[in-house]
Amino acid sequence: MRKLGRPSGHRKMMLKNLTTDLLKYGRIETTEARAREVRRVTEKIITLAKKDDLASRRLVLKQVLDETTVKNLFENIAPKYKDRNGGYVRIIKSAPRRGDATPTAIVELV
């Protein structure tokens, strides 16, 4: 796991926020390093959601901050990927950020 220049509590919450936003909106823009970490976390969450049982719902609720997003994940997003064995998230590199020239990327659900 990358440290992303943050203390552990801040890093974990940032990844939870980014993952929640990705599942809520289907697409987010962030730095490349964060995008890779968000992909890692989101792939595991969608794989859990494909099981569709109480234990997996509770594990997902620990990672995703919004209950309506979790409901949407289990009812709409996870069933789309039932026949897919992974690769639910796509990272597309985009232009560097204007202020500090950090490489950015668009993260979206496939």
C-alpha positions as semicolon CSV with decimal commas, in nm:
position;residue;x (nm);y (nm);z (nm)
1;M;0,000;0,000;0,000
2;R;0,127;0,345;-0,092
3;K;0,153;0,598;0,188
4;L;0,058;0,893;-0,035
5;G;0,235;1,138;0,198
6;R;-0,035;1,117;0,464
7;P;-0,065;0,978;0,817
8;S;-0,245;0,643;0,827
9;G;-0,579;0,773;0,956
10;H;-0,593;1,051;0,699
11;R;-0,491;0,812;0,419
12;K;-0,756;0,554;0,509
13;M;-1,032;0,814;0,527
14;M;-0,921;0,973;0,200
15;L;-0,940;0,633;0,026
16;K;-1,284;0,569;0,177
17;N;-1,405;0,907;0,049
18;L;-1,262;0,852;-0,299
19;T;-1,409;0,501;-0,316
20;T;-1,750;0,624;-0,202
21;D;-1,745;0,899;-0,464
22;L;-1,639;0,656;-0,737
23;L;-1,926;0,421;-0,653
24;K;-2,171;0,711;-0,620
25;Y;-2,083;0,900;-0,939
26;G;-1,922;0,627;-1,150
27;R;-1,629;0,850;-1,241
28;I;-1,380;1,072;-1,053
29;E;-1,064;1,265;-1,137
30;T;-0,762;1,243;-0,906
31;T;-0,384;1,196;-0,913
32;E;-0,241;0,880;-1,069
33;A;-0,105;0,744;-0,739
34;R;-0,440;0,789;-0,565
35;A;-0,617;0,640;-0,866
36;R;-0,414;0,319;-0,840
37;E;-0,495;0,284;-0,471
38;V;-0,864;0,360;-0,524
39;R;-0,879;0,095;-0,797
40;R;-0,729;-0,161;-0,559
41;V;-0,983;-0,087;-0,285
42;T;-1,283;-0,059;-0,517
43;E;-1,212;-0,389;-0,695
44;K;-1,217;-0,570;-0,359
45;I;-1,540;-0,397;-0,255
46;I;-1,721;-0,489;-0,578
47;T;-1,600;-0,849;-0,548
48;L;-1,744;-0,858;-0,195
49;A;-2,070;-0,707;-0,315
50;K;-2,109;-0,980;-0,577
51;K;-2,160;-1,234;-0,295
52;D;-2,470;-1,041;-0,179
53;D;-2,499;-1,170;0,176
54;L;-2,521;-1,000;0,514
55;A;-2,155;-1,050;0,605
56;S;-2,031;-0,893;0,282
57;R;-2,278;-0,604;0,319
58;R;-2,139;-0,531;0,666
59;L;-1,779;-0,548;0,540
60;V;-1,864;-0,308;0,258
61;L;-2,036;-0,069;0,503
62;K;-1,702;-0,043;0,687
63;Q;-1,536;0,089;0,370
64;V;-1,812;0,290;0,199
65;L;-1,937;0,591;0,393
66;D;-2,283;0,639;0,240
67;E;-2,561;0,385;0,302
68;T;-2,754;0,477;-0,013
69;T;-2,438;0,417;-0,215
70;V;-2,404;0,072;-0,056
71;K;-2,766;-0,006;-0,142
72;N;-2,705;0,107;-0,500
73;L;-2,387;-0,103;-0,513
74;F;-2,565;-0,422;-0,410
75;E;-2,878;-0,363;-0,621
76;N;-2,741;-0,211;-0,942
77;I;-2,361;-0,210;-0,973
78;A;-2,259;-0,558;-0,848
79;P;-2,516;-0,753;-1,057
80;K;-2,369;-0,596;-1,374
81;Y;-2,037;-0,764;-1,293
82;K;-2,170;-1,111;-1,199
83;D;-2,003;-1,279;-1,500
84;R;-1,683;-1,073;-1,480
85;N;-1,382;-1,197;-1,282
86;G;-1,224;-0,860;-1,211
87;G;-1,124;-0,543;-1,390
88;Y;-1,425;-0,339;-1,279
89;V;-1,234;-0,010;-1,269
90;R;-1,057;0,171;-1,556
91;I;-0,785;0,435;-1,514
92;I;-0,736;0,684;-1,797
93;K;-0,438;0,918;-1,773
94;S;-0,516;1,285;-1,831
95;A;-0,327;1,615;-1,845
96;P;-0,100;1,720;-1,557
97;R;-0,254;1,936;-1,289
98;R;-0,202;2,304;-1,359
99;G;-0,074;2,415;-1,019
100;D;0,202;2,162;-0,953
101;A;0,215;1,950;-1,273
102;T;0,117;1,632;-1,086
103;P;0,002;1,360;-1,328
104;T;-0,375;1,316;-1,301
105;A;-0,607;1,039;-1,407
106;I;-0,976;0,972;-1,453
107;V;-1,103;0,667;-1,265
108;E;-1,429;0,513;-1,386
109;L;-1,634;0,198;-1,351
110;V;-1,621;-0,018;-1,663
